[in-house]
Amino acid sequence: MKAITKYSRKRFEGLIALLKAYENSADAETLHAFRLEIKKLRTLFHLANASVKNFRRHKNFQPLRLIFKKAGKIRQADIQNEIEGTRILESDERNKLRESFRKEARRNIKILKALAKTINEQFEKIHREDLQVYLKKRKTELRALMFPRLNQCGLHELRKIIKEILYLSNIGKKHHDGLDPFFDKVQVVIGEWHDKQTLIVSLRKIPDRREVERLKKQCQEDFVNIKSLVSEFYGSSSLTRST
């Protein structure tokens, strides 16, 4: 499917450009954009795994997974150290992580170029019908996990499914048209909930409990909001929704 290979090429080109930018200036937002591009690419590996015979998702994604994890350590350190008054990871240690990632940029660019060539040959085997079937399957799975009973412990994993649906629905206007705003709305709120949960874990290392209690209260409010969105979308008035 040309739209999928075009989408893949754009993601790889973006990754290479962002690595070059990060090599010149280790900017936190550049790193965040880099990880986002990998997440978008990862959805194609899931799709190919369900659609292409003998496609080995884990093995094929391994080069990207290693780069993603290294970038994730830096990203997590940046987020944690944005919390005023915390010293989760000293600046010199964070700088070592950044410098190491910068030094590996050229090598990682070569890895990305080689992977792009081989993996796009596999993505070309995905048909439009495969994308439609996979999207329908993921939406069905999501509904079963979210309604009628929503488990707060699984929200972050649910958001990954929602983001996958959003990313894949952007491949070709025909698939994006008609996608209910619910998916984007609920993933935003879940993202805010998850950020607060991450901050709570970090703040446990400092003595002031007032901020922790405030964040816990906000997390509960977020969860109530999420349940409301889910109930409204999957409730009796939306049982026949296909998107």
C-alpha positions as CSV (number, residue, x, y, z in Angstrom):
1,M,0.0,0.0,0.0
2,K,1.6,3.2,-1.2
3,A,0.1,5.3,1.5
4,I,1.8,3.2,4.2
5,T,5.2,3.2,2.6
6,K,4.9,6.9,2.1
7,Y,4.0,7.3,5.8
8,S,7.0,5.1,6.8
9,R,9.5,7.0,4.7
10,K,8.3,10.3,6.2
11,R,8.8,8.9,9.7
12,F,12.3,7.7,8.9
13,E,13.2,11.0,7.3
14,G,11.9,12.8,10.4
15,L,14.0,10.5,12.7
16,I,17.2,11.2,10.7
17,A,16.6,14.9,10.7
18,L,15.9,15.0,14.4
19,L,19.0,13.0,15.2
20,K,21.1,15.5,13.2
21,A,19.4,18.3,15.1
22,Y,20.0,16.7,18.5
23,E,23.6,16.1,17.6
24,N,24.1,19.8,17.1
25,S,22.0,20.8,20.2
26,A,20.8,18.4,22.8
27,D,17.3,19.9,23.1
28,A,14.6,18.2,25.2
29,E,11.8,19.0,22.7
30,T,13.9,17.6,19.9
31,L,14.3,14.3,21.8
32,H,10.6,14.3,22.6
33,A,9.7,14.7,18.9
34,F,12.2,11.9,18.1
35,R,10.6,9.4,20.4
36,L,7.1,10.4,19.0
37,E,8.3,9.5,15.5
38,I,9.4,6.1,16.7
39,K,6.0,5.5,18.4
40,K,4.3,6.3,15.1
41,L,6.5,3.9,13.3
42,R,5.9,1.2,15.9
43,T,2.2,1.1,14.9
44,L,3.3,0.0,11.4
45,F,5.2,-2.9,12.9
46,H,2.1,-4.0,14.8
47,L,0.0,-3.7,11.6
48,A,2.6,-5.6,9.5
49,N,2.8,-8.3,12.2
50,A,-1.0,-8.9,11.8
51,S,-1.0,-8.6,8.0
52,V,2.3,-9.8,6.4
53,K,3.1,-13.5,6.4
54,N,6.2,-14.4,8.4
55,F,6.8,-10.9,9.5
56,R,8.7,-10.9,12.8
57,R,7.8,-7.7,14.7
58,H,10.1,-8.1,17.7
59,K,13.2,-8.9,15.6
60,N,12.5,-6.2,13.0
61,F,11.8,-3.5,15.6
62,Q,14.8,-4.4,17.8
63,P,17.1,-1.7,16.3
64,L,14.5,1.0,16.9
65,R,13.7,-0.4,20.4
66,L,17.3,0.0,21.6
67,I,17.5,3.6,20.4
68,F,14.1,4.4,21.8
69,K,15.1,3.1,25.3
70,K,18.3,5.1,25.4
71,A,16.3,8.2,24.4
72,G,13.7,7.3,27.0
73,K,16.2,7.4,29.9
74,I,17.2,11.0,28.9
75,R,13.6,12.0,28.5
76,Q,12.6,10.6,31.9
77,A,15.5,12.4,33.5
78,D,14.5,15.7,31.9
79,I,10.9,15.3,33.1
80,Q,11.9,14.4,36.7
81,N,14.3,17.3,37.0
82,E,11.7,19.8,36.0
83,I,10.2,19.3,39.4
84,E,11.3,22.1,41.6
85,G,13.2,21.0,44.7
86,T,14.0,17.5,43.5
87,R,17.4,16.0,42.8
88,I,16.4,12.7,41.2
89,L,19.3,12.7,38.8
90,E,22.2,15.1,39.0
91,S,22.9,17.4,36.1
92,D,26.3,16.0,35.3
93,E,24.8,12.5,35.1
94,R,22.1,13.7,32.8
95,N,24.7,15.5,30.6
96,K,26.6,12.2,30.3
97,L,23.4,10.5,29.0
98,R,22.9,13.3,26.5
99,E,26.5,13.4,25.4
100,S,26.5,9.6,24.9
101,F,23.3,9.8,22.7
102,R,24.8,12.6,20.7
103,K,28.0,10.7,20.0
104,E,25.9,7.7,18.8
105,A,23.9,9.9,16.4
106,R,25.9,9.1,13.3
107,R,25.9,5.4,14.0
108,N,22.1,5.5,14.7
109,I,21.5,7.3,11.4
110,K,23.2,4.5,9.5
111,I,21.1,2.0,11.4
112,L,17.9,3.9,10.5
113,K,18.8,4.2,6.8
114,A,19.5,0.5,6.5
115,L,16.3,-0.4,8.4
116,A,14.2,1.9,6.3
117,K,15.3,0.2,3.1
118,T,14.5,-3.4,4.3
119,I,11.4,-2.7,6.3
120,N,9.6,-0.6,3.6
121,E,9.8,-3.7,1.3
122,Q,7.7,-5.5,4.0
123,F,5.3,-2.6,4.5
124,E,4.6,-2.6,0.7
125,K,2.9,-6.0,1.2
126,I,0.2,-4.4,3.4
127,H,-3.1,-3.8,1.6
128,R,-5.7,-1.2,2.2
129,E,-8.1,-4.0,3.4
130,D,-5.5,-5.1,6.0
131,L,-5.4,-1.6,7.5
132,Q,-9.2,-1.5,7.6
133,V,-9.5,-4.9,9.3
134,Y,-6.7,-4.1,11.8
135,L,-8.3,-0.8,12.8
136,K,-11.7,-2.4,13.3
137,K,-10.1,-5.1,15.4
138,R,-8.2,-2.7,17.6
139,K,-11.3,-0.5,18.2
140,T,-13.2,-3.7,19.2
141,E,-10.5,-4.6,21.6
142,L,-10.4,-1.1,23.0
143,R,-14.1,-1.1,23.7
144,A,-13.9,-4.4,25.5
145,L,-11.1,-3.1,27.8
146,M,-12.8,0.3,28.5
147,F,-16.5,-0.5,28.8
148,P,-18.5,-1.2,30.9
149,R,-15.7,-1.6,33.5
150,L,-12.7,0.7,33.3
151,N,-9.6,-0.3,35.3
152,Q,-7.4,2.6,36.4
153,C,-4.3,0.4,36.5
154,G,-4.5,-0.3,32.8
155,L,-5.0,3.3,31.5
156,H,-1.5,3.8,30.2
157,E,-1.7,0.6,28.1
158,L,-5.1,1.7,26.8
159,R,-3.7,5.0,25.7
160,K,-1.1,3.1,23.6
161,I,-4.0,1.4,21.8
162,I,-5.8,4.7,21.3
163,K,-2.6,6.4,19.9
164,E,-2.2,3.5,17.6
165,I,-5.7,3.9,16.3
166,L,-5.1,7.7,15.8
167,Y,-1.8,7.2,14.0
168,L,-3.1,4.6,11.7
169,S,-6.2,6.5,11.0
170,N,-4.1,9.4,9.7
171,I,-2.8,7.1,6.9
172,G,-5.0,8.2,4.0
173,K,-7.8,10.6,4.4
174,K,-10.5,8.0,3.8
175,H,-9.5,6.3,7.0
176,H,-9.2,9.5,9.0
177,D,-12.5,10.9,7.9
178,G,-15.2,10.3,10.4
179,L,-13.0,9.2,13.3
180,D,-14.8,10.3,16.4
181,P,-13.2,13.1,18.5
182,F,-13.6,10.8,21.5
183,F,-10.3,9.0,20.7
184,D,-8.2,12.1,20.8
185,K,-10.0,13.7,23.8
186,V,-9.7,10.6,26.0
187,Q,-6.0,10.0,25.2
188,V,-5.2,13.6,26.1
189,V,-6.8,13.2,29.5
190,I,-5.2,9.8,30.1
191,G,-1.8,11.4,29.2
192,E,-2.4,14.2,31.8
193,W,-3.3,11.5,34.3
194,H,-0.2,9.5,33.6
195,D,2.1,12.6,33.8
196,K,0.7,13.2,37.3
197,Q,1.2,9.6,38.3
198,T,4.9,9.9,37.2
199,L,5.3,13.1,39.2
200,I,3.8,11.4,42.3
201,V,6.4,8.6,42.1
202,S,9.2,11.2,41.8
203,L,8.0,13.3,44.6
204,R,8.0,10.4,47.0
205,K,11.7,11.1,47.4
206,I,11.2,14.5,49.0
207,P,9.6,15.2,52.4
208,D,6.8,17.6,51.4
209,R,3.6,15.5,51.1
210,R,1.3,18.3,50.2
211,E,2.1,18.3,46.6
212,V,1.7,14.5,46.4
213,E,-1.8,14.7,48.0
214,R,-2.7,17.5,45.6
215,L,-1.6,15.4,42.6
216,K,-3.5,12.4,43.9
217,K,-6.7,14.4,44.1
218,Q,-6.2,15.7,40.5
219,C,-5.5,12.1,39.3
220,Q,-8.8,11.0,40.8
221,E,-10.6,13.9,39.1
222,D,-8.9,12.9,35.8
223,F,-10.1,9.4,36.2
224,V,-13.7,10.5,36.8
225,N,-13.4,12.6,33.6
226,I,-12.1,9.6,31.7
227,K,-14.9,7.4,32.9
228,S,-17.4,10.0,31.9
229,L,-16.0,10.3,28.3
230,V,-16.0,6.5,28.0
231,S,-19.5,6.1,29.3
232,E,-20.8,8.8,27.0
233,F,-19.1,7.2,23.9
234,Y,-19.7,3.5,24.6
235,G,-23.1,3.9,26.4
236,S,-26.5,2.9,25.0
237,S,-26.6,5.8,22.6
238,S,-23.4,4.7,20.9
239,L,-23.6,0.9,20.7
240,T,-23.7,1.0,16.9
241,R,-20.6,3.2,16.5
242,S,-18.0,1.9,14.1
243,T,-15.5,4.6,14.7
